[in-house]
């Protein structure tokens, strides 16, 4: 069960690696096209419009997903991973992938907000399970 639970988190890490590589390539191309200079990337707002969605999405991978990673760690430590947690972890990953596609390949902010809810549901389930274990189940 733990292997099925950890797999989406490992694949999420793969998504992060992919985004770093894509961002590096996109920035290099932007410099070659004269859209930016390497020195522009010292600032958080230094990316040209063609690169910014990738940079923002990479940043997004370290916002709400940190709650998922934290919750997953606690659930594993507590030996409390159940089938619902496995499903929530996969919902989290699928939501992250869909959110990445929408944010980096479209300008549809409404759709991005809607698909964000997919992974948020998975994260909220995991965090709620940790809260339940802590407050009501007497696990610690």
Chimera marker file (.cmm) of the C-alpha trace (Angstrom):
<marker_set name="trace">
<marker id="1" x="0.000" y="0.000" z="0.000" r="1" g="1" b="0" radius="0.5"/>
<marker id="2" x="2.814" y="2.414" z="0.863" r="1" g="1" b="0" radius="0.5"/>
<marker id="3" x="4.435" y="1.859" z="-2.548" r="1" g="1" b="0" radius="0.5"/>
<marker id="4" x="1.166" y="2.764" z="-4.295" r="1" g="1" b="0" radius="0.5"/>
<marker id="5" x="0.952" y="5.815" z="-2.040" r="1" g="1" b="0" radius="0.5"/>
<marker id="6" x="4.529" y="6.995" z="-2.664" r="1" g="1" b="0" radius="0.5"/>
<marker id="7" x="4.487" y="6.536" z="-6.437" r="1" g="1" b="0" radius="0.5"/>
<marker id="8" x="2.471" y="9.702" z="-7.215" r="1" g="1" b="0" radius="0.5"/>
<marker id="9" x="4.827" y="11.747" z="-5.033" r="1" g="1" b="0" radius="0.5"/>
<marker id="10" x="7.846" y="10.376" z="-6.860" r="1" g="1" b="0" radius="0.5"/>
<marker id="11" x="6.144" y="11.161" z="-10.161" r="1" g="1" b="0" radius="0.5"/>
<marker id="12" x="5.429" y="14.678" z="-8.873" r="1" g="1" b="0" radius="0.5"/>
<marker id="13" x="9.149" y="15.037" z="-8.252" r="1" g="1" b="0" radius="0.5"/>
<marker id="14" x="9.647" y="13.938" z="-11.887" r="1" g="1" b="0" radius="0.5"/>
<marker id="15" x="7.266" y="16.701" z="-12.970" r="1" g="1" b="0" radius="0.5"/>
<marker id="16" x="9.391" y="19.204" z="-11.049" r="1" g="1" b="0" radius="0.5"/>
<marker id="17" x="12.571" y="17.967" z="-12.746" r="1" g="1" b="0" radius="0.5"/>
<marker id="18" x="10.838" y="18.212" z="-16.134" r="1" g="1" b="0" radius="0.5"/>
<marker id="19" x="9.747" y="21.799" z="-15.387" r="1" g="1" b="0" radius="0.5"/>
<marker id="20" x="13.288" y="22.805" z="-14.375" r="1" g="1" b="0" radius="0.5"/>
<marker id="21" x="14.629" y="21.399" z="-17.648" r="1" g="1" b="0" radius="0.5"/>
<marker id="22" x="11.857" y="23.050" z="-19.699" r="1" g="1" b="0" radius="0.5"/>
<marker id="23" x="12.396" y="26.391" z="-17.943" r="1" g="1" b="0" radius="0.5"/>
<marker id="24" x="16.143" y="26.252" z="-18.576" r="1" g="1" b="0" radius="0.5"/>
<marker id="25" x="15.565" y="25.495" z="-22.254" r="1" g="1" b="0" radius="0.5"/>
<marker id="26" x="12.863" y="28.188" z="-22.613" r="1" g="1" b="0" radius="0.5"/>
<marker id="27" x="15.097" y="30.804" z="-20.976" r="1" g="1" b="0" radius="0.5"/>
<marker id="28" x="18.020" y="29.860" z="-23.211" r="1" g="1" b="0" radius="0.5"/>
<marker id="29" x="15.819" y="30.188" z="-26.298" r="1" g="1" b="0" radius="0.5"/>
<marker id="30" x="14.481" y="33.551" z="-25.053" r="1" g="1" b="0" radius="0.5"/>
<marker id="31" x="18.049" y="34.850" z="-24.702" r="1" g="1" b="0" radius="0.5"/>
<marker id="32" x="18.997" y="33.554" z="-28.148" r="1" g="1" b="0" radius="0.5"/>
<marker id="33" x="15.944" y="35.307" z="-29.644" r="1" g="1" b="0" radius="0.5"/>
<marker id="34" x="16.847" y="38.548" z="-27.878" r="1" g="1" b="0" radius="0.5"/>
<marker id="35" x="13.678" y="38.493" z="-25.732" r="1" g="1" b="0" radius="0.5"/>
<marker id="36" x="15.763" y="38.548" z="-22.544" r="1" g="1" b="0" radius="0.5"/>
<marker id="37" x="19.289" y="38.717" z="-21.191" r="1" g="1" b="0" radius="0.5"/>
<marker id="38" x="20.664" y="36.206" z="-18.714" r="1" g="1" b="0" radius="0.5"/>
<marker id="39" x="20.890" y="39.006" z="-16.145" r="1" g="1" b="0" radius="0.5"/>
<marker id="40" x="17.088" y="39.425" z="-16.345" r="1" g="1" b="0" radius="0.5"/>
<marker id="41" x="16.638" y="36.122" z="-14.548" r="1" g="1" b="0" radius="0.5"/>
<marker id="42" x="18.104" y="37.480" z="-11.316" r="1" g="1" b="0" radius="0.5"/>
<marker id="43" x="14.706" y="39.036" z="-10.614" r="1" g="1" b="0" radius="0.5"/>
<marker id="44" x="11.527" y="37.079" z="-9.948" r="1" g="1" b="0" radius="0.5"/>
<marker id="45" x="9.770" y="39.172" z="-12.605" r="1" g="1" b="0" radius="0.5"/>
<marker id="46" x="12.570" y="38.899" z="-15.160" r="1" g="1" b="0" radius="0.5"/>
<marker id="47" x="11.085" y="36.251" z="-17.415" r="1" g="1" b="0" radius="0.5"/>
<marker id="48" x="9.661" y="37.314" z="-20.772" r="1" g="1" b="0" radius="0.5"/>
<marker id="49" x="6.008" y="36.533" z="-21.480" r="1" g="1" b="0" radius="0.5"/>
<marker id="50" x="6.937" y="33.377" z="-23.404" r="1" g="1" b="0" radius="0.5"/>
<marker id="51" x="8.706" y="31.891" z="-20.374" r="1" g="1" b="0" radius="0.5"/>
<marker id="52" x="6.706" y="33.280" z="-17.453" r="1" g="1" b="0" radius="0.5"/>
<marker id="53" x="3.971" y="30.569" z="-17.369" r="1" g="1" b="0" radius="0.5"/>
<marker id="54" x="6.619" y="27.861" z="-16.979" r="1" g="1" b="0" radius="0.5"/>
<marker id="55" x="8.412" y="29.781" z="-14.217" r="1" g="1" b="0" radius="0.5"/>
<marker id="56" x="5.145" y="30.434" z="-12.374" r="1" g="1" b="0" radius="0.5"/>
<marker id="57" x="4.089" y="26.804" z="-12.656" r="1" g="1" b="0" radius="0.5"/>
<marker id="58" x="7.413" y="25.643" z="-11.285" r="1" g="1" b="0" radius="0.5"/>
<marker id="59" x="6.906" y="27.978" z="-8.324" r="1" g="1" b="0" radius="0.5"/>
<marker id="60" x="3.414" y="26.517" z="-7.875" r="1" g="1" b="0" radius="0.5"/>
<marker id="61" x="4.991" y="23.090" z="-7.338" r="1" g="1" b="0" radius="0.5"/>
<marker id="62" x="6.389" y="24.362" z="-4.032" r="1" g="1" b="0" radius="0.5"/>
<marker id="63" x="3.226" y="25.976" z="-2.687" r="1" g="1" b="0" radius="0.5"/>
<marker id="64" x="0.178" y="23.756" z="-2.011" r="1" g="1" b="0" radius="0.5"/>
<marker id="65" x="2.111" y="20.562" z="-2.834" r="1" g="1" b="0" radius="0.5"/>
<marker id="66" x="4.287" y="21.082" z="0.249" r="1" g="1" b="0" radius="0.5"/>
<marker id="67" x="1.184" y="20.374" z="2.337" r="1" g="1" b="0" radius="0.5"/>
<marker id="68" x="0.696" y="17.129" z="0.396" r="1" g="1" b="0" radius="0.5"/>
<marker id="69" x="4.318" y="16.076" z="0.914" r="1" g="1" b="0" radius="0.5"/>
<marker id="70" x="4.168" y="16.941" z="4.626" r="1" g="1" b="0" radius="0.5"/>
<marker id="71" x="0.902" y="15.071" z="5.083" r="1" g="1" b="0" radius="0.5"/>
<marker id="72" x="2.231" y="12.050" z="3.191" r="1" g="1" b="0" radius="0.5"/>
<marker id="73" x="5.294" y="11.943" z="5.433" r="1" g="1" b="0" radius="0.5"/>
<marker id="74" x="3.180" y="12.021" z="8.580" r="1" g="1" b="0" radius="0.5"/>
<marker id="75" x="0.815" y="9.333" z="7.293" r="1" g="1" b="0" radius="0.5"/>
<marker id="76" x="3.721" y="7.035" z="6.435" r="1" g="1" b="0" radius="0.5"/>
<marker id="77" x="5.414" y="7.728" z="9.775" r="1" g="1" b="0" radius="0.5"/>
<marker id="78" x="2.173" y="6.933" z="11.602" r="1" g="1" b="0" radius="0.5"/>
<marker id="79" x="1.620" y="3.755" z="9.586" r="1" g="1" b="0" radius="0.5"/>
<marker id="80" x="-1.802" y="5.129" z="8.726" r="1" g="1" b="0" radius="0.5"/>
<marker id="81" x="-1.856" y="5.029" z="4.927" r="1" g="1" b="0" radius="0.5"/>
<marker id="82" x="-5.178" y="3.695" z="3.712" r="1" g="1" b="0" radius="0.5"/>
<marker id="83" x="-6.835" y="3.174" z="0.354" r="1" g="1" b="0" radius="0.5"/>
<marker id="84" x="-8.487" y="6.622" z="0.489" r="1" g="1" b="0" radius="0.5"/>
<marker id="85" x="-5.024" y="8.160" z="0.958" r="1" g="1" b="0" radius="0.5"/>
<marker id="86" x="-3.703" y="6.285" z="-2.069" r="1" g="1" b="0" radius="0.5"/>
<marker id="87" x="-6.617" y="7.596" z="-4.142" r="1" g="1" b="0" radius="0.5"/>
<marker id="88" x="-6.051" y="11.131" z="-2.814" r="1" g="1" b="0" radius="0.5"/>
<marker id="89" x="-2.347" y="10.958" z="-3.708" r="1" g="1" b="0" radius="0.5"/>
<marker id="90" x="-3.173" y="9.968" z="-7.286" r="1" g="1" b="0" radius="0.5"/>
<marker id="91" x="-5.838" y="12.687" z="-7.503" r="1" g="1" b="0" radius="0.5"/>
<marker id="92" x="-3.154" y="15.130" z="-6.321" r="1" g="1" b="0" radius="0.5"/>
<marker id="93" x="-0.736" y="14.002" z="-9.054" r="1" g="1" b="0" radius="0.5"/>
<marker id="94" x="-3.322" y="13.996" z="-11.843" r="1" g="1" b="0" radius="0.5"/>
<marker id="95" x="-4.460" y="17.449" z="-10.768" r="1" g="1" b="0" radius="0.5"/>
<marker id="96" x="-0.883" y="18.734" z="-10.757" r="1" g="1" b="0" radius="0.5"/>
<marker id="97" x="-0.275" y="17.422" z="-14.271" r="1" g="1" b="0" radius="0.5"/>
<marker id="98" x="-3.520" y="18.867" z="-15.642" r="1" g="1" b="0" radius="0.5"/>
<marker id="99" x="-2.878" y="22.180" z="-13.856" r="1" g="1" b="0" radius="0.5"/>
<marker id="100" x="0.634" y="22.308" z="-15.348" r="1" g="1" b="0" radius="0.5"/>
<marker id="101" x="-0.715" y="21.686" z="-18.849" r="1" g="1" b="0" radius="0.5"/>
<marker id="102" x="-3.398" y="24.355" z="-18.536" r="1" g="1" b="0" radius="0.5"/>
<marker id="103" x="-1.102" y="26.957" z="-16.960" r="1" g="1" b="0" radius="0.5"/>
<marker id="104" x="1.794" y="26.482" z="-19.380" r="1" g="1" b="0" radius="0.5"/>
<marker id="105" x="-0.036" y="25.772" z="-22.629" r="1" g="1" b="0" radius="0.5"/>
<marker id="106" x="-3.114" y="28.037" z="-22.411" r="1" g="1" b="0" radius="0.5"/>
<marker id="107" x="-4.135" y="31.485" z="-21.209" r="1" g="1" b="0" radius="0.5"/>
<marker id="108" x="-7.369" y="30.175" z="-19.705" r="1" g="1" b="0" radius="0.5"/>
<marker id="109" x="-7.220" y="31.390" z="-16.101" r="1" g="1" b="0" radius="0.5"/>
<marker id="110" x="-10.764" y="30.214" z="-15.303" r="1" g="1" b="0" radius="0.5"/>
<marker id="111" x="-9.970" y="26.682" z="-16.407" r="1" g="1" b="0" radius="0.5"/>
<marker id="112" x="-6.707" y="26.772" z="-14.447" r="1" g="1" b="0" radius="0.5"/>
<marker id="113" x="-8.650" y="27.671" z="-11.305" r="1" g="1" b="0" radius="0.5"/>
<marker id="114" x="-11.093" y="24.853" z="-11.915" r="1" g="1" b="0" radius="0.5"/>
<marker id="115" x="-8.425" y="22.210" z="-12.462" r="1" g="1" b="0" radius="0.5"/>
<marker id="116" x="-6.553" y="23.484" z="-9.413" r="1" g="1" b="0" radius="0.5"/>
<marker id="117" x="-9.472" y="22.139" z="-7.410" r="1" g="1" b="0" radius="0.5"/>
<marker id="118" x="-8.638" y="18.611" z="-8.589" r="1" g="1" b="0" radius="0.5"/>
<marker id="119" x="-5.302" y="18.490" z="-6.801" r="1" g="1" b="0" radius="0.5"/>
<marker id="120" x="-6.568" y="20.629" z="-3.926" r="1" g="1" b="0" radius="0.5"/>
<marker id="121" x="-9.162" y="17.965" z="-3.094" r="1" g="1" b="0" radius="0.5"/>
<marker id="122" x="-6.405" y="15.356" z="-2.853" r="1" g="1" b="0" radius="0.5"/>
<marker id="123" x="-4.236" y="17.589" z="-0.692" r="1" g="1" b="0" radius="0.5"/>
<marker id="124" x="-7.101" y="18.576" z="1.586" r="1" g="1" b="0" radius="0.5"/>
<marker id="125" x="-8.011" y="14.915" z="2.096" r="1" g="1" b="0" radius="0.5"/>
<marker id="126" x="-4.439" y="14.047" z="3.127" r="1" g="1" b="0" radius="0.5"/>
<marker id="127" x="-4.182" y="17.031" z="5.477" r="1" g="1" b="0" radius="0.5"/>
<marker id="128" x="-7.594" y="16.272" z="6.964" r="1" g="1" b="0" radius="0.5"/>
<marker id="129" x="-6.549" y="12.674" z="7.601" r="1" g="1" b="0" radius="0.5"/>
<marker id="130" x="-3.445" y="13.892" z="9.459" r="1" g="1" b="0" radius="0.5"/>
<marker id="131" x="-5.588" y="16.331" z="11.455" r="1" g="1" b="0" radius="0.5"/>
<marker id="132" x="-8.066" y="13.576" z="12.318" r="1" g="1" b="0" radius="0.5"/>
<marker id="133" x="-5.261" y="11.253" z="13.453" r="1" g="1" b="0" radius="0.5"/>
<marker id="134" x="-3.770" y="14.031" z="15.559" r="1" g="1" b="0" radius="0.5"/>
<marker id="135" x="-6.927" y="15.403" z="17.147" r="1" g="1" b="0" radius="0.5"/>
<marker id="136" x="-9.279" y="12.457" z="17.423" r="1" g="1" b="0" radius="0.5"/>
<marker id="137" x="-7.598" y="9.103" z="16.822" r="1" g="1" b="0" radius="0.5"/>
<marker id="138" x="-5.006" y="9.365" z="19.584" r="1" g="1" b="0" radius="0.5"/>
<marker id="139" x="-2.216" y="8.270" z="17.227" r="1" g="1" b="0" radius="0.5"/>
<marker id="140" x="0.458" y="10.235" z="19.064" r="1" g="1" b="0" radius="0.5"/>
<link id1="1" id2="2" r="1" g="1" b="0" radius="0.2"/>
<link id1="2" id2="3" r="1" g="1" b="0" radius="0.2"/>
<link id1="3" id2="4" r="1" g="1" b="0" radius="0.2"/>
<link id1="4" id2="5" r="1" g="1" b="0" radius="0.2"/>
<link id1="5" id2="6" r="1" g="1" b="0" radius="0.2"/>
<link id1="6" id2="7" r="1" g="1" b="0" radius="0.2"/>
<link id1="7" id2="8" r="1" g="1" b="0" radius="0.2"/>
<link id1="8" id2="9" r="1" g="1" b="0" radius="0.2"/>
<link id1="9" id2="10" r="1" g="1" b="0" radius="0.2"/>
<link id1="10" id2="11" r="1" g="1" b="0" radius="0.2"/>
<link id1="11" id2="12" r="1" g="1" b="0" radius="0.2"/>
<link id1="12" id2="13" r="1" g="1" b="0" radius="0.2"/>
<link id1="13" id2="14" r="1" g="1" b="0" radius="0.2"/>
<link id1="14" id2="15" r="1" g="1" b="0" radius="0.2"/>
<link id1="15" id2="16" r="1" g="1" b="0" radius="0.2"/>
<link id1="16" id2="17" r="1" g="1" b="0" radius="0.2"/>
<link id1="17" id2="18" r="1" g="1" b="0" radius="0.2"/>
<link id1="18" id2="19" r="1" g="1" b="0" radius="0.2"/>
<link id1="19" id2="20" r="1" g="1" b="0" radius="0.2"/>
<link id1="20" id2="21" r="1" g="1" b="0" radius="0.2"/>
<link id1="21" id2="22" r="1" g="1" b="0" radius="0.2"/>
<link id1="22" id2="23" r="1" g="1" b="0" radius="0.2"/>
<link id1="23" id2="24" r="1" g="1" b="0" radius="0.2"/>
<link id1="24" id2="25" r="1" g="1" b="0" radius="0.2"/>
<link id1="25" id2="26" r="1" g="1" b="0" radius="0.2"/>
<link id1="26" id2="27" r="1" g="1" b="0" radius="0.2"/>
<link id1="27" id2="28" r="1" g="1" b="0" radius="0.2"/>
<link id1="28" id2="29" r="1" g="1" b="0" radius="0.2"/>
<link id1="29" id2="30" r="1" g="1" b="0" radius="0.2"/>
<link id1="30" id2="31" r="1" g="1" b="0" radius="0.2"/>
<link id1="31" id2="32" r="1" g="1" b="0" radius="0.2"/>
<link id1="32" id2="33" r="1" g="1" b="0" radius="0.2"/>
<link id1="33" id2="34" r="1" g="1" b="0" radius="0.2"/>
<link id1="34" id2="35" r="1" g="1" b="0" radius="0.2"/>
<link id1="35" id2="36" r="1" g="1" b="0" radius="0.2"/>
<link id1="36" id2="37" r="1" g="1" b="0" radius="0.2"/>
<link id1="37" id2="38" r="1" g="1" b="0" radius="0.2"/>
<link id1="38" id2="39" r="1" g="1" b="0" radius="0.2"/>
<link id1="39" id2="40" r="1" g="1" b="0" radius="0.2"/>
<link id1="40" id2="41" r="1" g="1" b="0" radius="0.2"/>
<link id1="41" id2="42" r="1" g="1" b="0" radius="0.2"/>
<link id1="42" id2="43" r="1" g="1" b="0" radius="0.2"/>
<link id1="43" id2="44" r="1" g="1" b="0" radius="0.2"/>
<link id1="44" id2="45" r="1" g="1" b="0" radius="0.2"/>
<link id1="45" id2="46" r="1" g="1" b="0" radius="0.2"/>
<link id1="46" id2="47" r="1" g="1" b="0" radius="0.2"/>
<link id1="47" id2="48" r="1" g="1" b="0" radius="0.2"/>
<link id1="48" id2="49" r="1" g="1" b="0" radius="0.2"/>
<link id1="49" id2="50" r="1" g="1" b="0" radius="0.2"/>
<link id1="50" id2="51" r="1" g="1" b="0" radius="0.2"/>
<link id1="51" id2="52" r="1" g="1" b="0" radius="0.2"/>
<link id1="52" id2="53" r="1" g="1" b="0" radius="0.2"/>
<link id1="53" id2="54" r="1" g="1" b="0" radius="0.2"/>
<link id1="54" id2="55" r="1" g="1" b="0" radius="0.2"/>
<link id1="55" id2="56" r="1" g="1" b="0" radius="0.2"/>
<link id1="56" id2="57" r="1" g="1" b="0" radius="0.2"/>
<link id1="57" id2="58" r="1" g="1" b="0" radius="0.2"/>
<link id1="58" id2="59" r="1" g="1" b="0" radius="0.2"/>
<link id1="59" id2="60" r="1" g="1" b="0" radius="0.2"/>
<link id1="60" id2="61" r="1" g="1" b="0" radius="0.2"/>
<link id1="61" id2="62" r="1" g="1" b="0" radius="0.2"/>
<link id1="62" id2="63" r="1" g="1" b="0" radius="0.2"/>
<link id1="63" id2="64" r="1" g="1" b="0" radius="0.2"/>
<link id1="64" id2="65" r="1" g="1" b="0" radius="0.2"/>
<link id1="65" id2="66" r="1" g="1" b="0" radius="0.2"/>
<link id1="66" id2="67" r="1" g="1" b="0" radius="0.2"/>
<link id1="67" id2="68" r="1" g="1" b="0" radius="0.2"/>
<link id1="68" id2="69" r="1" g="1" b="0" radius="0.2"/>
<link id1="69" id2="70" r="1" g="1" b="0" radius="0.2"/>
<link id1="70" id2="71" r="1" g="1" b="0" radius="0.2"/>
<link id1="71" id2="72" r="1" g="1" b="0" radius="0.2"/>
<link id1="72" id2="73" r="1" g="1" b="0" radius="0.2"/>
<link id1="73" id2="74" r="1" g="1" b="0" radius="0.2"/>
<link id1="74" id2="75" r="1" g="1" b="0" radius="0.2"/>
<link id1="75" id2="76" r="1" g="1" b="0" radius="0.2"/>
<link id1="76" id2="77" r="1" g="1" b="0" radius="0.2"/>
<link id1="77" id2="78" r="1" g="1" b="0" radius="0.2"/>
<link id1="78" id2="79" r="1" g="1" b="0" radius="0.2"/>
<link id1="79" id2="80" r="1" g="1" b="0" radius="0.2"/>
<link id1="80" id2="81" r="1" g="1" b="0" radius="0.2"/>
<link id1="81" id2="82" r="1" g="1" b="0" radius="0.2"/>
<link id1="82" id2="83" r="1" g="1" b="0" radius="0.2"/>
<link id1="83" id2="84" r="1" g="1" b="0" radius="0.2"/>
<link id1="84" id2="85" r="1" g="1" b="0" radius="0.2"/>
<link id1="85" id2="86" r="1" g="1" b="0" radius="0.2"/>
<link id1="86" id2="87" r="1" g="1" b="0" radius="0.2"/>
<link id1="87" id2="88" r="1" g="1" b="0" radius="0.2"/>
<link id1="88" id2="89" r="1" g="1" b="0" radius="0.2"/>
<link id1="89" id2="90" r="1" g="1" b="0" radius="0.2"/>
<link id1="90" id2="91" r="1" g="1" b="0" radius="0.2"/>
<link id1="91" id2="92" r="1" g="1" b="0" radius="0.2"/>
<link id1="92" id2="93" r="1" g="1" b="0" radius="0.2"/>
<link id1="93" id2="94" r="1" g="1" b="0" radius="0.2"/>
<link id1="94" id2="95" r="1" g="1" b="0" radius="0.2"/>
<link id1="95" id2="96" r="1" g="1" b="0" radius="0.2"/>
<link id1="96" id2="97" r="1" g="1" b="0" radius="0.2"/>
<link id1="97" id2="98" r="1" g="1" b="0" radius="0.2"/>
<link id1="98" id2="99" r="1" g="1" b="0" radius="0.2"/>
<link id1="99" id2="100" r="1" g="1" b="0" radius="0.2"/>
<link id1="100" id2="101" r="1" g="1" b="0" radius="0.2"/>
<link id1="101" id2="102" r="1" g="1" b="0" radius="0.2"/>
<link id1="102" id2="103" r="1" g="1" b="0" radius="0.2"/>
<link id1="103" id2="104" r="1" g="1" b="0" radius="0.2"/>
<link id1="104" id2="105" r="1" g="1" b="0" radius="0.2"/>
<link id1="105" id2="106" r="1" g="1" b="0" radius="0.2"/>
<link id1="106" id2="107" r="1" g="1" b="0" radius="0.2"/>
<link id1="107" id2="108" r="1" g="1" b="0" radius="0.2"/>
<link id1="108" id2="109" r="1" g="1" b="0" radius="0.2"/>
<link id1="109" id2="110" r="1" g="1" b="0" radius="0.2"/>
<link id1="110" id2="111" r="1" g="1" b="0" radius="0.2"/>
<link id1="111" id2="112" r="1" g="1" b="0" radius="0.2"/>
<link id1="112" id2="113" r="1" g="1" b="0" radius="0.2"/>
<link id1="113" id2="114" r="1" g="1" b="0" radius="0.2"/>
<link id1="114" id2="115" r="1" g="1" b="0" radius="0.2"/>
<link id1="115" id2="116" r="1" g="1" b="0" radius="0.2"/>
<link id1="116" id2="117" r="1" g="1" b="0" radius="0.2"/>
<link id1="117" id2="118" r="1" g="1" b="0" radius="0.2"/>
<link id1="118" id2="119" r="1" g="1" b="0" radius="0.2"/>
<link id1="119" id2="120" r="1" g="1" b="0" radius="0.2"/>
<link id1="120" id2="121" r="1" g="1" b="0" radius="0.2"/>
<link id1="121" id2="122" r="1" g="1" b="0" radius="0.2"/>
<link id1="122" id2="123" r="1" g="1" b="0" radius="0.2"/>
<link id1="123" id2="124" r="1" g="1" b="0" radius="0.2"/>
<link id1="124" id2="125" r="1" g="1" b="0" radius="0.2"/>
<link id1="125" id2="126" r="1" g="1" b="0" radius="0.2"/>
<link id1="126" id2="127" r="1" g="1" b="0" radius="0.2"/>
<link id1="127" id2="128" r="1" g="1" b="0" radius="0.2"/>
<link id1="128" id2="129" r="1" g="1" b="0" radius="0.2"/>
<link id1="129" id2="130" r="1" g="1" b="0" radius="0.2"/>
<link id1="130" id2="131" r="1" g="1" b="0" radius="0.2"/>
<link id1="131" id2="132" r="1" g="1" b="0" radius="0.2"/>
<link id1="132" id2="133" r="1" g="1" b="0" radius="0.2"/>
<link id1="133" id2="134" r="1" g="1" b="0" radius="0.2"/>
<link id1="134" id2="135" r="1" g="1" b="0" radius="0.2"/>
<link id1="135" id2="136" r="1" g="1" b="0" radius="0.2"/>
<link id1="136" id2="137" r="1" g="1" b="0" radius="0.2"/>
<link id1="137" id2="138" r="1" g="1" b="0" radius="0.2"/>
<link id1="138" id2="139" r="1" g="1" b="0" radius="0.2"/>
<link id1="139" id2="140" r="1" g="1" b="0" radius="0.2"/>
</marker_set>
